[in-house]
Amino acid sequence: MHSFTVVIGLRGYHVHSDIWKPIEGECVCLVQEPDNPFDRFAVKGTHQDRDVGHIPKEISKLMTSILEVCDSSATVCGQPRGAGGGRGLEVPLKLTIRAQDRRTIKKFERSLKKKKCVEQLPDVAQ
């Protein structure tokens, strides 16, 4: 199994702060949301079956492709922070993507790490 890890922001925490207080290490499920009226490639984050935010729109199409062919896990890795540019608060998530095929992983890794809203971490278990 091949993998890589990055940090992404789960945006919209300012809307969900009354129902969720993120704790470092807590798991967040990433779920495709094709009926979202603002982004047909939207990927929402859920915690205990409650919607708690969305990944940035600038990576939603890529993340939809990743979720369709790879395994992934996302955990809270910090305190809510300003997303900048008037985009409210976001919760940093450590996102690990895994797949059997090394070429698939490398392709998605290169594409995702080019995005400004993605923070790079050292690779794990290549």
C-alpha positions in Angstrom: 0.0 0.0 0.0 1.3 3.4 -1.0 0.4 6.7 0.8 1.0 10.4 1.3 -0.2 12.9 3.9 -1.0 16.6 3.7 -2.9 19.1 5.8 -6.1 20.7 4.4 -8.5 23.0 6.1 -12.1 22.0 6.7 -13.9 25.3 6.0 -17.1 26.6 7.6 -16.2 25.9 11.3 -17.6 29.4 12.2 -21.1 28.0 11.1 -20.8 24.7 13.0 -19.0 25.8 16.2 -22.1 25.5 18.2 -22.4 21.7 17.5 -18.7 20.7 17.4 -15.6 21.5 19.4 -12.8 19.7 17.5 -10.2 17.8 19.5 -6.8 17.0 18.1 -6.7 13.4 16.8 -10.5 13.2 16.3 -11.6 11.5 13.0 -13.6 13.4 10.4 -15.3 11.5 7.5 -15.0 13.1 4.1 -18.1 12.5 2.0 -19.0 13.5 -1.5 -22.0 15.8 -1.8 -23.0 15.8 -5.5 -26.3 17.6 -4.8 -24.6 20.6 -3.2 -26.1 23.7 -5.0 -22.8 25.6 -4.9 -20.4 22.9 -6.0 -21.3 19.7 -7.7 -17.9 18.3 -6.6 -18.4 19.3 -3.0 -16.8 17.2 -0.3 -18.2 17.7 3.2 -16.7 16.7 6.5 -18.9 14.9 9.0 -18.3 14.1 12.7 -20.7 11.8 14.6 -23.1 12.0 11.6 -23.3 15.8 11.7 -22.1 18.1 8.9 -19.2 20.1 10.2 -17.7 21.8 7.1 -16.4 21.4 3.6 -13.0 21.0 2.0 -11.9 24.1 0.0 -13.8 24.4 -3.4 -10.4 24.8 -5.2 -9.6 21.1 -4.4 -13.1 19.6 -4.4 -13.0 18.2 -7.9 -9.6 16.6 -7.3 -10.8 15.2 -3.9 -13.8 13.7 -5.5 -11.6 11.8 -7.9 -9.3 10.7 -5.0 -12.2 9.5 -2.9 -13.6 7.4 -5.8 -10.4 5.4 -6.2 -8.4 5.6 -3.0 -8.8 5.0 0.7 -8.4 8.0 2.9 -8.5 9.1 6.6 -8.7 12.6 8.1 -8.0 13.6 11.6 -8.1 17.0 13.4 -4.5 18.2 13.7 -4.8 21.7 15.3 -7.1 24.4 16.5 -9.6 26.3 14.3 -7.9 29.2 12.4 -8.8 31.9 10.0 -9.0 30.7 6.4 -8.1 34.1 5.1 -9.7 36.1 2.4 -13.0 36.4 4.3 -13.6 32.6 4.2 -14.3 32.3 7.9 -12.8 29.7 10.2 -11.3 26.3 9.2 -10.2 23.3 11.1 -6.9 21.8 10.0 -7.1 18.1 9.0 -4.3 15.7 8.5 -5.4 13.8 5.4 -3.8 10.5 4.5 -4.5 9.0 1.0 -3.7 5.3 0.4 -3.9 3.1 -2.7 -2.3 -0.1 -4.0 -1.1 1.5 -7.2 2.0 3.7 -6.8 1.4 5.7 -10.0 -2.1 6.6 -8.8 -0.8 7.8 -5.5 2.0 9.8 -7.1 -0.4 11.4 -9.6 -2.8 12.6 -6.9 0.1 13.6 -4.6 1.6 15.9 -7.3 -1.8 17.4 -8.1 -2.9 18.0 -4.6 0.5 19.5 -3.4 0.3 22.1 -6.2 -2.7 23.7 -4.5 -2.1 26.7 -2.3 -4.7 25.6 0.2 -2.7 22.4 0.9 0.1 22.2 3.4 2.8 19.6 2.8 4.0 17.1 5.4 6.7 14.5 5.1 5.6 11.4 3.1 4.7 8.3 5.2 5.2 4.6 4.3 6.1 4.8 0.7 
